[in-house]
């Protein structure tokens, strides 16, 4: 129940379920709200409760000091930015296919 309450806190987290990330909230930072959330998560894990399964892969890797080599589109909480990233990815894919087709046709 605690993890569900924490994940639903729109003042601290944003994004889709299981792909949430922390928002830039300087007021919450100064009030120590992020630290309290971290303490709640630690206590839950310490006493065999659930972990914070609401984080996206990128946020979880960052918190665990695992190098981030790519960011899945689902981990981008802003729909407009996610759409633009997808457009770039699709365009790059199409350009790659066209390039490979041209190479194939010329040989």
C-alpha positions, 0 to 999 in steps of 0.5 A: 500500500505504501509503494502504491501511495508513493508511486501515485504522488504526482508532486514527486513522480511522473510517467506511466505505471511501471515507467515512473521517474522523479520530477524536478520539484525544487520545493519538494527537494528543499522540504526533504520529501525525496529523502523521506520517500527514499527512507520509506522505500528502504524501510519497506525493503528492509522489512520484506515489503515490496520494492518500488516497482513503479520506476522505469528501467532507466530510473531504477538503473540510475538509483542502483548506479548501473550505467545507462546506455539507452533510454527506452521510449516508455521511460520518457514521461513527456508525451510530446518529447517521446513522440519527437524521439519516436519520429527521429527513431523512425526516420533514422530507421527508414534512412538506414533501410534506404541506404542499405537498399541503395548499397544492395542495388549498386552491387 
